[in-house]
Amino acid sequence: MILHIDMDAFYASIEQRDDPTLRGKPVVVGGSAKRGVVAAASYEARRFGIHSAMSGKRAAELCPDAIFVRSRLDHYATVGRQVREIFRRFTPLVQPLSLDEAFLDVTGTQRLFGSAREIGTQIKALIKQELNLTASVGIAPLKFVAKIASDINKPDGFTEVSSEHIASFLNPLPVSRLWGVGRVGNKKLASLHLKTIGDIRRYDRTALSEKFGNWGEHLWKLANGIDNRKVVPDRTAKQISHERTFSDDIDDPELMRAVISHLCEQVTRRLRRNARFARTATVKYRCEDFQTFAQTQSFNQPTQSTDAVFRTAMCLLNELCTKHPRPIRLLGVSLGGLTDLGSRQLDLFQSETDQRSQKALDAVVDQLSDQIGKHSIYRATSHSWIKRSEKNSDE
């Protein structure tokens, strides 16, 4: 069985825990009433429509009584490690998705600690007892079902879905609950009168694949409880990836470049955080008609450099744009062939001094991002995408 555990309003809850005067009040972490970007919001603030990535100015307009608190990323990371230490008391198979959520596979440890339900209950109790925080738990045989289950009764939720109840659990839920269904995908499915996951499950598999290609096949499988993805700890992962689905299709080359830059920053930060190196880079490219293409290239040597990954990813993007010159709805960057060791061989077109400079630059950016927030410092090439994301969050 698989557990998905999601800490409730993690950053804001830590601030409320550490400062009792903030409890029960609308707390906004990051930004200010005049500028900056919201990193997190307490549930009291969320009732006013405040959410992460929103501008601080907009948050203040929605809730004039909101209390703004400066981000303490190092502190949140420390608490996140304490949470993961609790997870690892029950299983070595822990796949963190971020500081505040993770998948756990407890199939092999139930003889030691009891059923998955008992393990989930114990973990929730330990998080409350040792850290004075709350978490929501979802339990299911499949990863995506466990993820959905953890979201159902937040905060402080606990939902278990057994194998025989997967269909009845999924059927009434909106299609937007499925991985890969955003605003545009929702409209596409609605045009076929597919509004719930049950509607997709009952729809003809061949017809859905003919209409939407691999994406249609992917949705049909999820709706029918078919998901073979395993819980893979970061230290043994074979691939690290990030992708973005756009609310409106894009065809602006400069905006695509900015998205690729942003995604490269995300995947390489995760690489360095886990002391891993990548042998290959892949760019995923989904067109407006849901056709999906990918292009892969190997590095001359394993790398964790943002600059090296960005340069390679841009070459791949240019190839895809040339082959498929159409508006796109999704871009993704993934790094594969992960290893714990980087080569000392020099790049043919880059001096040792350049490589050392890039390594030092990456280290400084990682440190600053941890201290003052991930959107506080980024490559200039990412700027137009970051600003567009912030603007869309304000609307």
Contacts in CASP RR format, 6 or more apart in sequence:
PFRMAT RR
TARGET T0000
AUTHOR 0000-0000-0000
METHOD contacts of the structure
MODEL  1
MILHIDMDAFYASIEQRDDPTLRGKPVVVGGSAKRGVVAAASYEARRFGI
HSAMSGKRAAELCPDAIFVRSRLDHYATVGRQVREIFRRFTPLVQPLSLD
EAFLDVTGTQRLFGSAREIGTQIKALIKQELNLTASVGIAPLKFVAKIAS
DINKPDGFTEVSSEHIASFLNPLPVSRLWGVGRVGNKKLASLHLKTIGDI
RRYDRTALSEKFGNWGEHLWKLANGIDNRKVVPDRTAKQISHERTFSDDI
DDPELMRAVISHLCEQVTRRLRRNARFARTATVKYRCEDFQTFAQTQSFN
QPTQSTDAVFRTAMCLLNELCTKHPRPIRLLGVSLGGLTDLGSRQLDLFQ
SETDQRSQKALDAVVDQLSDQIGKHSIYRATSHSWIKRSEKNSDE
1 105 0 8 1.000
1 106 0 8 1.000
1 107 0 8 1.000
1 110 0 8 1.000
1 115 0 8 1.000
1 116 0 8 1.000
1 139 0 8 1.000
1 140 0 8 1.000
1 141 0 8 1.000
2 103 0 8 1.000
2 104 0 8 1.000
2 105 0 8 1.000
2 106 0 8 1.000
2 107 0 8 1.000
2 139 0 8 1.000
2 140 0 8 1.000
2 141 0 8 1.000
2 142 0 8 1.000
2 143 0 8 1.000
2 146 0 8 1.000
2 231 0 8 1.000
3 103 0 8 1.000
3 104 0 8 1.000
3 105 0 8 1.000
3 106 0 8 1.000
3 116 0 8 1.000
3 119 0 8 1.000
3 120 0 8 1.000
3 123 0 8 1.000
3 137 0 8 1.000
3 138 0 8 1.000
3 139 0 8 1.000
3 146 0 8 1.000
4 101 0 8 1.000
4 102 0 8 1.000
4 103 0 8 1.000
4 104 0 8 1.000
4 137 0 8 1.000
4 138 0 8 1.000
4 139 0 8 1.000
4 143 0 8 1.000
4 146 0 8 1.000
4 147 0 8 1.000
4 149 0 8 1.000
4 150 0 8 1.000
5 87 0 8 1.000
5 101 0 8 1.000
5 102 0 8 1.000
5 104 0 8 1.000
5 120 0 8 1.000
5 123 0 8 1.000
5 135 0 8 1.000
5 136 0 8 1.000
5 137 0 8 1.000
5 138 0 8 1.000
5 150 0 8 1.000
6 100 0 8 1.000
6 101 0 8 1.000
6 135 0 8 1.000
6 136 0 8 1.000
6 137 0 8 1.000
6 150 0 8 1.000
6 151 0 8 1.000
6 154 0 8 1.000
7 13 0 8 1.000
7 80 0 8 1.000
7 83 0 8 1.000
7 100 0 8 1.000
7 101 0 8 1.000
7 127 0 8 1.000
7 133 0 8 1.000
7 134 0 8 1.000
7 135 0 8 1.000
8 43 0 8 1.000
8 133 0 8 1.000
8 134 0 8 1.000
8 135 0 8 1.000
8 136 0 8 1.000
8 154 0 8 1.000
8 155 0 8 1.000
8 156 0 8 1.000
9 40 0 8 1.000
9 41 0 8 1.000
9 42 0 8 1.000
9 43 0 8 1.000
9 46 0 8 1.000
9 155 0 8 1.000
10 40 0 8 1.000
10 76 0 8 1.000
10 79 0 8 1.000
10 80 0 8 1.000
10 99 0 8 1.000
10 100 0 8 1.000
10 133 0 8 1.000
11 29 0 8 1.000
11 39 0 8 1.000
11 40 0 8 1.000
11 71 0 8 1.000
11 76 0 8 1.000
11 100 0 8 1.000
12 27 0 8 1.000
12 28 0 8 1.000
12 29 0 8 1.000
12 40 0 8 1.000
12 41 0 8 1.000
12 42 0 8 1.000
12 43 0 8 1.000
12 45 0 8 1.000
12 69 0 8 1.000
13 42 0 8 1.000
13 133 0 8 1.000
13 134 0 8 1.000
14 72 0 8 1.000
14 75 0 8 1.000
14 76 0 8 1.000
14 79 0 8 1.000
14 133 0 8 1.000
15 22 0 8 1.000
15 27 0 8 1.000
15 29 0 8 1.000
15 42 0 8 1.000
15 69 0 8 1.000
15 72 0 8 1.000
16 22 0 8 1.000
16 23 0 8 1.000
16 24 0 8 1.000
16 25 0 8 1.000
16 27 0 8 1.000
16 42 0 8 1.000
17 131 0 8 1.000
17 132 0 8 1.000
17 133 0 8 1.000
22 42 0 8 1.000
22 67 0 8 1.000
22 69 0 8 1.000
24 42 0 8 1.000
24 44 0 8 1.000
25 42 0 8 1.000
25 44 0 8 1.000
25 65 0 8 1.000
25 67 0 8 1.000
26 41 0 8 1.000
26 42 0 8 1.000
26 44 0 8 1.000
26 45 0 8 1.000
26 47 0 8 1.000
26 48 0 8 1.000
26 50 0 8 1.000
26 63 0 8 1.000
26 65 0 8 1.000
26 66 0 8 1.000
26 67 0 8 1.000
27 41 0 8 1.000
27 42 0 8 1.000
27 44 0 8 1.000
27 45 0 8 1.000
27 66 0 8 1.000
27 67 0 8 1.000
27 69 0 8 1.000
28 38 0 8 1.000
28 40 0 8 1.000
28 41 0 8 1.000
28 42 0 8 1.000
28 45 0 8 1.000
28 50 0 8 1.000
28 56 0 8 1.000
28 59 0 8 1.000
28 63 0 8 1.000
28 66 0 8 1.000
28 67 0 8 1.000
28 68 0 8 1.000
28 69 0 8 1.000
29 38 0 8 1.000
29 39 0 8 1.000
29 40 0 8 1.000
29 41 0 8 1.000
29 69 0 8 1.000
29 70 0 8 1.000
29 71 0 8 1.000
30 36 0 8 1.000
30 37 0 8 1.000
30 38 0 8 1.000
30 39 0 8 1.000
30 40 0 8 1.000
30 56 0 8 1.000
30 68 0 8 1.000
30 69 0 8 1.000
30 70 0 8 1.000
30 71 0 8 1.000
31 37 0 8 1.000
31 38 0 8 1.000
31 39 0 8 1.000
31 56 0 8 1.000
31 68 0 8 1.000
31 70 0 8 1.000
31 71 0 8 1.000
32 56 0 8 1.000
32 68 0 8 1.000
33 56 0 8 1.000
33 57 0 8 1.000
33 59 0 8 1.000
33 60 0 8 1.000
33 66 0 8 1.000
33 68 0 8 1.000
34 56 0 8 1.000
34 57 0 8 1.000
34 60 0 8 1.000
35 55 0 8 1.000
35 56 0 8 1.000
35 57 0 8 1.000
36 55 0 8 1.000
36 56 0 8 1.000
36 57 0 8 1.000
37 53 0 8 1.000
37 54 0 8 1.000
37 55 0 8 1.000
37 56 0 8 1.000
37 375 0 8 1.000
37 390 0 8 1.000
38 50 0 8 1.000
38 51 0 8 1.000
38 52 0 8 1.000
38 53 0 8 1.000
38 54 0 8 1.000
38 55 0 8 1.000
38 56 0 8 1.000
38 59 0 8 1.000
39 52 0 8 1.000
39 71 0 8 1.000
39 373 0 8 1.000
40 52 0 8 1.000
41 50 0 8 1.000
41 51 0 8 1.000
41 52 0 8 1.000
41 59 0 8 1.000
43 155 0 8 1.000
45 59 0 8 1.000
45 63 0 8 1.000
45 66 0 8 1.000
48 62 0 8 1.000
48 63 0 8 1.000
48 66 0 8 1.000
49 62 0 8 1.000
49 63 0 8 1.000
50 59 0 8 1.000
50 62 0 8 1.000
50 63 0 8 1.000
50 66 0 8 1.000
51 393 0 8 1.000
53 375 0 8 1.000
53 389 0 8 1.000
53 390 0 8 1.000
53 393 0 8 1.000
54 390 0 8 1.000
54 393 0 8 1.000
54 394 0 8 1.000
55 390 0 8 1.000
55 393 0 8 1.000
55 394 0 8 1.000
56 68 0 8 1.000
58 393 0 8 1.000
58 394 0 8 1.000
59 66 0 8 1.000
59 68 0 8 1.000
60 66 0 8 1.000
60 68 0 8 1.000
71 372 0 8 1.000
71 373 0 8 1.000
73 369 0 8 1.000
73 370 0 8 1.000
73 371 0 8 1.000
73 372 0 8 1.000
73 373 0 8 1.000
74 370 0 8 1.000
74 371 0 8 1.000
76 99 0 8 1.000
77 99 0 8 1.000
77 370 0 8 1.000
79 131 0 8 1.000
79 133 0 8 1.000
80 99 0 8 1.000
80 100 0 8 1.000
82 130 0 8 1.000
82 131 0 8 1.000
83 100 0 8 1.000
83 127 0 8 1.000
83 131 0 8 1.000
83 133 0 8 1.000
83 135 0 8 1.000
84 94 0 8 1.000
84 96 0 8 1.000
84 102 0 8 1.000
86 123 0 8 1.000
86 126 0 8 1.000
86 127 0 8 1.000
86 130 0 8 1.000
86 131 0 8 1.000
87 94 0 8 1.000
87 102 0 8 1.000
87 104 0 8 1.000
87 123 0 8 1.000
88 94 0 8 1.000
89 126 0 8 1.000
90 104 0 8 1.000
90 106 0 8 1.000
90 109 0 8 1.000
90 113 0 8 1.000
90 119 0 8 1.000
90 122 0 8 1.000
90 123 0 8 1.000
91 104 0 8 1.000
91 105 0 8 1.000
91 106 0 8 1.000
91 108 0 8 1.000
91 109 0 8 1.000
92 233 0 8 1.000
93 104 0 8 1.000
93 105 0 8 1.000
93 106 0 8 1.000
93 231 0 8 1.000
93 233 0 8 1.000
94 102 0 8 1.000
94 103 0 8 1.000
94 104 0 8 1.000
94 231 0 8 1.000
94 233 0 8 1.000
95 102 0 8 1.000
95 103 0 8 1.000
95 104 0 8 1.000
95 231 0 8 1.000
95 232 0 8 1.000
95 233 0 8 1.000
95 234 0 8 1.000
95 237 0 8 1.000
96 102 0 8 1.000
96 234 0 8 1.000
97 103 0 8 1.000
101 150 0 8 1.000
103 143 0 8 1.000
103 146 0 8 1.000
103 147 0 8 1.000
103 231 0 8 1.000
104 231 0 8 1.000
105 230 0 8 1.000
105 231 0 8 1.000
106 113 0 8 1.000
106 116 0 8 1.000
106 119 0 8 1.000
109 119 0 8 1.000
110 116 0 8 1.000
110 119 0 8 1.000
113 119 0 8 1.000
113 122 0 8 1.000
116 139 0 8 1.000
116 160 0 8 1.000
117 139 0 8 1.000
117 160 0 8 1.000
120 137 0 8 1.000
120 139 0 8 1.000
120 158 0 8 1.000
121 158 0 8 1.000
123 135 0 8 1.000
123 137 0 8 1.000
124 134 0 8 1.000
124 135 0 8 1.000
124 137 0 8 1.000
124 158 0 8 1.000
127 133 0 8 1.000
127 134 0 8 1.000
127 135 0 8 1.000
128 134 0 8 1.000
134 155 0 8 1.000
134 156 0 8 1.000
135 156 0 8 1.000
136 150 0 8 1.000
136 151 0 8 1.000
136 153 0 8 1.000
136 154 0 8 1.000
136 155 0 8 1.000
136 156 0 8 1.000
136 157 0 8 1.000
136 158 0 8 1.000
137 150 0 8 1.000
137 157 0 8 1.000
137 158 0 8 1.000
137 159 0 8 1.000
138 146 0 8 1.000
138 147 0 8 1.000
138 149 0 8 1.000
138 150 0 8 1.000
138 152 0 8 1.000
138 157 0 8 1.000
138 158 0 8 1.000
138 159 0 8 1.000
138 160 0 8 1.000
138 161 0 8 1.000
139 146 0 8 1.000
139 149 0 8 1.000
139 159 0 8 1.000
139 160 0 8 1.000
139 161 0 8 1.000
140 146 0 8 1.000
140 149 0 8 1.000
140 160 0 8 1.000
140 161 0 8 1.000
140 162 0 8 1.000
140 166 0 8 1.000
141 161 0 8 1.000
141 162 0 8 1.000
141 163 0 8 1.000
141 166 0 8 1.000
142 166 0 8 1.000
142 225 0 8 1.000
142 227 0 8 1.000
143 227 0 8 1.000
143 229 0 8 1.000
143 230 0 8 1.000
143 231 0 8 1.000
144 178 0 8 1.000
144 179 0 8 1.000
144 222 0 8 1.000
144 227 0 8 1.000
144 229 0 8 1.000
145 161 0 8 1.000
145 166 0 8 1.000
145 169 0 8 1.000
145 170 0 8 1.000
145 225 0 8 1.000
145 227 0 8 1.000
146 161 0 8 1.000
148 170 0 8 1.000
148 173 0 8 1.000
148 177 0 8 1.000
149 159 0 8 1.000
149 160 0 8 1.000
149 161 0 8 1.000
149 169 0 8 1.000
150 157 0 8 1.000
150 159 0 8 1.000
152 159 0 8 1.000
153 159 0 8 1.000
161 169 0 8 1.000
166 225 0 8 1.000
167 198 0 8 1.000
167 201 0 8 1.000
167 224 0 8 1.000
167 225 0 8 1.000
170 177 0 8 1.000
170 197 0 8 1.000
170 198 0 8 1.000
170 201 0 8 1.000
170 223 0 8 1.000
170 225 0 8 1.000
171 196 0 8 1.000
171 197 0 8 1.000
171 198 0 8 1.000
171 201 0 8 1.000
172 196 0 8 1.000
172 197 0 8 1.000
172 198 0 8 1.000
173 196 0 8 1.000
173 197 0 8 1.000
174 195 0 8 1.000
174 196 0 8 1.000
174 197 0 8 1.000
175 181 0 8 1.000
175 186 0 8 1.000
175 189 0 8 1.000
175 194 0 8 1.000
175 195 0 8 1.000
175 196 0 8 1.000
175 197 0 8 1.000
175 199 0 8 1.000
175 200 0 8 1.000
175 219 0 8 1.000
176 182 0 8 1.000
176 186 0 8 1.000
177 197 0 8 1.000
178 197 0 8 1.000
178 200 0 8 1.000
178 219 0 8 1.000
178 222 0 8 1.000
178 223 0 8 1.000
179 222 0 8 1.000
180 215 0 8 1.000
180 218 0 8 1.000
180 219 0 8 1.000
180 245 0 8 1.000
181 189 0 8 1.000
181 219 0 8 1.000
182 245 0 8 1.000
182 247 0 8 1.000
183 247 0 8 1.000
184 245 0 8 1.000
184 246 0 8 1.000
184 247 0 8 1.000
184 248 0 8 1.000
184 249 0 8 1.000
184 329 0 8 1.000
188 212 0 8 1.000
188 290 0 8 1.000
189 195 0 8 1.000
189 200 0 8 1.000
189 219 0 8 1.000
192 203 0 8 1.000
192 211 0 8 1.000
193 199 0 8 1.000
194 200 0 8 1.000
194 203 0 8 1.000
197 222 0 8 1.000
197 223 0 8 1.000
198 223 0 8 1.000
200 208 0 8 1.000
200 219 0 8 1.000
200 220 0 8 1.000
200 223 0 8 1.000
201 220 0 8 1.000
201 223 0 8 1.000
201 224 0 8 1.000
203 220 0 8 1.000
205 217 0 8 1.000
205 220 0 8 1.000
208 216 0 8 1.000
208 217 0 8 1.000
208 219 0 8 1.000
208 220 0 8 1.000
209 216 0 8 1.000
209 217 0 8 1.000
209 220 0 8 1.000
212 219 0 8 1.000
212 290 0 8 1.000
213 290 0 8 1.000
213 291 0 8 1.000
214 290 0 8 1.000
214 292 0 8 1.000
215 286 0 8 1.000
215 290 0 8 1.000
215 292 0 8 1.000
216 290 0 8 1.000
221 227 0 8 1.000
232 238 0 8 1.000
234 240 0 8 1.000
234 270 0 8 1.000
234 274 0 8 1.000
235 274 0 8 1.000
237 274 0 8 1.000
237 276 0 8 1.000
237 338 0 8 1.000
238 336 0 8 1.000
238 337 0 8 1.000
238 338 0 8 1.000
239 334 0 8 1.000
239 335 0 8 1.000
239 336 0 8 1.000
239 337 0 8 1.000
239 338 0 8 1.000
240 267 0 8 1.000
240 270 0 8 1.000
240 271 0 8 1.000
240 276 0 8 1.000
240 278 0 8 1.000
240 334 0 8 1.000
240 335 0 8 1.000
240 336 0 8 1.000
240 338 0 8 1.000
241 267 0 8 1.000
241 282 0 8 1.000
241 284 0 8 1.000
241 332 0 8 1.000
241 333 0 8 1.000
241 334 0 8 1.000
241 335 0 8 1.000
242 263 0 8 1.000
242 266 0 8 1.000
242 267 0 8 1.000
242 270 0 8 1.000
242 332 0 8 1.000
242 333 0 8 1.000
242 334 0 8 1.000
243 263 0 8 1.000
243 284 0 8 1.000
243 330 0 8 1.000
243 331 0 8 1.000
243 332 0 8 1.000
243 333 0 8 1.000
244 259 0 8 1.000
244 262 0 8 1.000
244 263 0 8 1.000
244 330 0 8 1.000
244 331 0 8 1.000
244 332 0 8 1.000
245 286 0 8 1.000
245 329 0 8 1.000
245 330 0 8 1.000
246 328 0 8 1.000
246 329 0 8 1.000
246 330 0 8 1.000
247 392 0 8 1.000
249 288 0 8 1.000
249 327 0 8 1.000
249 328 0 8 1.000
249 329 0 8 1.000
250 256 0 8 1.000
250 259 0 8 1.000
250 327 0 8 1.000
250 328 0 8 1.000
251 326 0 8 1.000
251 327 0 8 1.000
251 328 0 8 1.000
253 321 0 8 1.000
254 384 0 8 1.000
255 384 0 8 1.000
255 385 0 8 1.000
255 388 0 8 1.000
256 317 0 8 1.000
256 321 0 8 1.000
256 328 0 8 1.000
256 331 0 8 1.000
257 314 0 8 1.000
257 317 0 8 1.000
257 381 0 8 1.000
258 381 0 8 1.000
258 382 0 8 1.000
258 383 0 8 1.000
258 384 0 8 1.000
258 385 0 8 1.000
258 386 0 8 1.000
258 388 0 8 1.000
259 331 0 8 1.000
259 385 0 8 1.000
260 283 0 8 1.000
260 310 0 8 1.000
260 313 0 8 1.000
260 314 0 8 1.000
260 317 0 8 1.000
260 331 0 8 1.000
260 333 0 8 1.000
261 310 0 8 1.000
261 379 0 8 1.000
261 381 0 8 1.000
261 382 0 8 1.000
261 385 0 8 1.000
262 378 0 8 1.000
262 382 0 8 1.000
262 385 0 8 1.000
262 386 0 8 1.000
263 313 0 8 1.000
263 331 0 8 1.000
263 332 0 8 1.000
263 333 0 8 1.000
264 306 0 8 1.000
264 309 0 8 1.000
264 310 0 8 1.000
264 313 0 8 1.000
264 333 0 8 1.000
265 306 0 8 1.000
265 365 0 8 1.000
265 378 0 8 1.000
265 379 0 8 1.000
265 382 0 8 1.000
266 333 0 8 1.000
267 309 0 8 1.000
267 333 0 8 1.000
267 334 0 8 1.000
267 335 0 8 1.000
268 304 0 8 1.000
268 305 0 8 1.000
268 306 0 8 1.000
268 309 0 8 1.000
268 335 0 8 1.000
268 362 0 8 1.000
269 306 0 8 1.000
269 366 0 8 1.000
269 369 0 8 1.000
269 374 0 8 1.000
271 277 0 8 1.000
271 278 0 8 1.000
271 304 0 8 1.000
271 335 0 8 1.000
271 338 0 8 1.000
272 304 0 8 1.000
272 362 0 8 1.000
272 366 0 8 1.000
273 366 0 8 1.000
275 340 0 8 1.000
276 304 0 8 1.000
276 338 0 8 1.000
276 339 0 8 1.000
276 340 0 8 1.000
277 302 0 8 1.000
277 303 0 8 1.000
277 304 0 8 1.000
277 338 0 8 1.000
277 339 0 8 1.000
277 340 0 8 1.000
277 341 0 8 1.000
277 342 0 8 1.000
278 299 0 8 1.000
278 302 0 8 1.000
278 303 0 8 1.000
278 304 0 8 1.000
278 309 0 8 1.000
278 335 0 8 1.000
278 336 0 8 1.000
278 337 0 8 1.000
278 338 0 8 1.000
278 339 0 8 1.000
279 298 0 8 1.000
279 299 0 8 1.000
279 302 0 8 1.000
279 336 0 8 1.000
279 337 0 8 1.000
279 338 0 8 1.000
279 339 0 8 1.000
280 296 0 8 1.000
280 297 0 8 1.000
280 298 0 8 1.000
280 299 0 8 1.000
280 335 0 8 1.000
280 336 0 8 1.000
280 337 0 8 1.000
281 296 0 8 1.000
281 297 0 8 1.000
281 299 0 8 1.000
281 309 0 8 1.000
281 312 0 8 1.000
281 313 0 8 1.000
281 316 0 8 1.000
281 333 0 8 1.000
281 334 0 8 1.000
281 335 0 8 1.000
281 336 0 8 1.000
282 294 0 8 1.000
282 295 0 8 1.000
282 296 0 8 1.000
282 297 0 8 1.000
282 316 0 8 1.000
282 333 0 8 1.000
282 334 0 8 1.000
282 335 0 8 1.000
282 336 0 8 1.000
283 294 0 8 1.000
283 295 0 8 1.000
283 313 0 8 1.000
283 316 0 8 1.000
283 317 0 8 1.000
283 320 0 8 1.000
283 331 0 8 1.000
283 332 0 8 1.000
283 333 0 8 1.000
284 292 0 8 1.000
284 293 0 8 1.000
284 294 0 8 1.000
284 330 0 8 1.000
284 331 0 8 1.000
284 332 0 8 1.000
284 333 0 8 1.000
284 334 0 8 1.000
285 292 0 8 1.000
285 293 0 8 1.000
285 294 0 8 1.000
285 295 0 8 1.000
285 317 0 8 1.000
285 320 0 8 1.000
285 324 0 8 1.000
285 328 0 8 1.000
285 330 0 8 1.000
285 331 0 8 1.000
285 332 0 8 1.000
286 292 0 8 1.000
286 293 0 8 1.000
286 328 0 8 1.000
286 329 0 8 1.000
286 330 0 8 1.000
286 331 0 8 1.000
287 293 0 8 1.000
287 324 0 8 1.000
287 326 0 8 1.000
287 327 0 8 1.000
287 328 0 8 1.000
287 329 0 8 1.000
288 326 0 8 1.000
288 327 0 8 1.000
288 328 0 8 1.000
288 329 0 8 1.000
289 326 0 8 1.000
290 329 0 8 1.000
291 324 0 8 1.000
292 330 0 8 1.000
293 320 0 8 1.000
293 323 0 8 1.000
293 324 0 8 1.000
295 316 0 8 1.000
295 319 0 8 1.000
295 320 0 8 1.000
296 316 0 8 1.000
297 312 0 8 1.000
297 315 0 8 1.000
297 316 0 8 1.000
299 308 0 8 1.000
299 312 0 8 1.000
300 345 0 8 1.000
300 347 0 8 1.000
300 348 0 8 1.000
301 342 0 8 1.000
301 343 0 8 1.000
301 345 0 8 1.000
301 347 0 8 1.000
302 339 0 8 1.000
302 341 0 8 1.000
302 342 0 8 1.000
302 343 0 8 1.000
303 309 0 8 1.000
303 342 0 8 1.000
304 342 0 8 1.000
304 362 0 8 1.000
305 355 0 8 1.000
305 358 0 8 1.000
305 359 0 8 1.000
305 362 0 8 1.000
306 358 0 8 1.000
306 362 0 8 1.000
306 365 0 8 1.000
306 379 0 8 1.000
307 358 0 8 1.000
307 361 0 8 1.000
308 347 0 8 1.000
308 358 0 8 1.000
309 333 0 8 1.000
309 335 0 8 1.000
310 379 0 8 1.000
310 381 0 8 1.000
313 333 0 8 1.000
317 331 0 8 1.000
346 352 0 8 1.000
346 355 0 8 1.000
347 355 0 8 1.000
365 377 0 8 1.000
365 378 0 8 1.000
368 376 0 8 1.000
368 377 0 8 1.000
369 376 0 8 1.000
369 377 0 8 1.000
375 386 0 8 1.000
375 390 0 8 1.000
378 386 0 8 1.000
END
